[in-house]
């Protein structure tokens, strides 16, 4: 199996490096194509992958093609390579806002498509990726997508109708969680904690809580109750967080991001 990346930006680099590091695919079986010559040279030199002279050359050489260009560049690229795509290809798109119907129209009705929504944390092997299959995709393509994406974090298959919410929660979510973490860190600084210590405490606490929830499977509400002993410090803080306005703000945050995701996917 040969995998080709059309676009070699940060997200593509994170995925291909994870594939190599986890021995899913050897570097010699990975090919890239990027319009920036310096970027191509850097990726080839650092990871030992192959480079293609043209996008069409890459498609003809690879069975799996990952579309990793910017959304605004995707349509023109896909139209260009569409004649080279046939039934042997599996095409994974990580372009935000590009629906399966839109991709299928450009790639051709026969092409096996997988739409993917990864997030920034794939760069450190802790990504969250959601995917959905196009109509022509086969059961084996589901396993392939899960295997490729699973090497750089967690993976879930969801119906495409959920992708606006996915984009809001896991795509934009790293910024939202980090904003809350930063606010808590600043509040601790106001209590006299040194800035570097406050940041470390906040970051590791966020990481530890997330890992505990993932590894134990405990319900988040049960976790809160376990930490919040009656009349203790956590309970005192939770009394402020449980104000109705806090949940309303968080809900509106997700709604606004999901709404914008929908607007962008409709803006063709």
N, C-alpha and C positions, 0 to 999 in steps of 0.2 A: 504494500500500500504506500503510495507516494502522496504527500500532502503539500499543497501549494497555498501560499498566503499572498493574496492580492492586496498589497498595503503592508508595510512593515513598521507601523508605529508602535507606541508603547504597549497597547493592548495585544497586538499581534506578537510582539517580542515576549510578553509575559506568558502567552499560551505556548509558543514554540519552545521557549526555554524549559517550561514545565514538561512538555512532551519528551524532550531530550533527557532532562534530569531524571524523570521517572521511567525512562527506557521504554516508553510507549512506542516511539518511532525513532530510529537512529537519525542523526543529523544528515547523513547522506541521502535520506529519503524525504527530506524537507526542502522545498524550493520557495523562494520569495521573489516578489517583483514590487518595486517601489519607484516612484517617479524621481525621488531624490537620490542621486548617485552616491553621495556621502553616507546616506542611511543604509543603502544596499551594501556598501563596502564594510560598514561597521558590523552589521548583522552577520555577514559572511565570515568576517575575520573572527568575531567573538564566538560564534556558535558552530562554525564549520558547515553551514548549510549551503545549498546551491542557489544560484541566482539565474533568473530568466531574462533574456534580452527583451522580450515583449510579453504582454499579458496573455496573448494568444498562445505563445510558446509554452507558458506555464500551464494553461488549461489543457493543452494537448499532451503534456507530460505527466499530469497528475490525475488521480482518480477522485481525490477529495480536494475541494477548492474552498478556502475560507475567505470570504469577502470582508476585509478589514480596513477599507478606506473610509474616509469621512462620508457621512450620509449625503452631503451635497455633491459628492463626486461619484456616487454609486451608480446612478442611472446611466450616465454616459459610459462608464466602464462596462456595465453589464450588457448594454446594447452592443458594445464593441466585441465582447467575447462570446456572446450568445451563439453565433454560428458554429463555434468550436465545441459547445456543450452538447453531450448526448446522454443516452440512458445509463452509461457506465459511471457518470459523475454524480457525486453527492456534493451539494453546494450549501455551505453553512454561512449565513450572514449575521454579522454582529453589529450591523448598522442600525442605530436607534431610529425608531419611527417608520421603518420600511416594512410594510405588511407582507404576508405571504402572497396575497393576491397581486400586489404590486410587483413583487419580485418575480412571480410566475409569469406575469405578462411580459416582462422584459427578457427573462431567461428562456422562455419557451415552455409550452404545456407539458413536455415530456421530462423536464428536468426534476430531479429529486432534491427538494429543498428542506432546509432546517433553519428556522429563525431562532436566534439566540440573543438573550439579554444578559450579558455579564456585568460585573461591576469592577471598580478600581482595585479591589482587594485581590483580584487574580494575580496582581503583580507581586504579592508576597505569599502566594499559595493558599490564601484564605478567602478566595472569591466565592460569590454566590451567583450561579448562572441558571437562568430558566430557559427552556427551549420548547418549541412546538414544531410539529412536522407538517410539511406540505402534503397535498393529496397524492402525489406520486411517490412519496417516500415509502420505503419498505421497513418491515419490523427490524431488520438488521441495521438500518440507519439510526433507529432509536438507540440501539446498543452502542453503536459507534459514537454518536453524539455524547452519550453519557460517559463513555470511556475517555474521549478526548477532553471534555470539559472537567471531568472529575479529577484529573491530575493537577488542577490548580484551584481546588476548593470543592464546595458542595454543589449539587446539581438537582434540579427538579423539573419534571415535564408538566406543563400546564397548557390548558386551552388558550389559543391566541386572544380570546376575548378578555383574558386577565392581564394582558401585557401592559396596559396603561397603569394598572395598580402595581404590577411588578416593577415597572420603571420608577414609579414614585417611591416605593418602599426599599427595594434593594439597589436600584440604579442611582437614585438621588439620595437614598438613605444614609450612605456613609457621610455625606455632608451634614445631614440633620443630626445624626448621632454625635458627630464631632463637635457640632455647634453646642449641643447640650453639655457634652463633656467639658468643653472650654468654659462654658458659663459656670459650671460647678467648680472648676478649677479656680476661676477668678473669684468666686464667692469664698473659697477657702483661703485665697490670698488676702482677702479683706479681713479674714479672721486672724491674720498674722503669719500664715504659712509662706515660706519662701517660694518664689514662682517656679523654680525648677523642680522642687519637691512636690508642689501642688500638681504640676503637669504629669510627673511620673506616677504619682498616686492615682490620679484620675484615669490615665491611659491604662495602667495595669489593672485597675479595678474594673474598667469597662471590658477589657479583654477577658479577665478572669470570670466575670459574671456570665458573659456570652458563652465561654467554653464550658462552664459548669452546666448551663441550661442545655447546651447541645449534647453533652456527654451523658447527662443523667436523664434527660427527657422530662424533667419535672415541669409541672405547669408554672408559668411565670408568677401567677397569683400565689401559689403555694410557696414559691421561693421567697416572695416578699414577706409573707406571713412568718416564714421560718427565721428570717433575719430580724423582723420587727417584733422584738419582745415587748410585752405590755408595759407602757409608761417609760420605755427606753428611748435612746437617742434616735433610732430609726423611726419609731412611731411618731416622735415629735416632728421629724422632717416630713414624713408621709402625710401628716395632717395638713401640711401646706400644699403638697403636690396633688392631693386628692380633691382640691378645689375644682368645681365644674369647669371653670375657665381654662384650666390647664389642658384637660382632655379636648375641649372644644378647639383650642389653638392647634394641638397636634393633629386632630382630625382634619381641620382646615388646611394644614400644611400638606398632608397627603392628597387631599382633594384637589388642591391647586396644582400640585405636580402632575397628578393623573390627568387632570383636565388639559394641561399644557401638552402632555404626551399625546393625547387624543387629537388635539389641534394640529400638532406637527405631523402626525401620521396621515391626516386628511389633507394637508397642504401639499398637493402634488403639482 
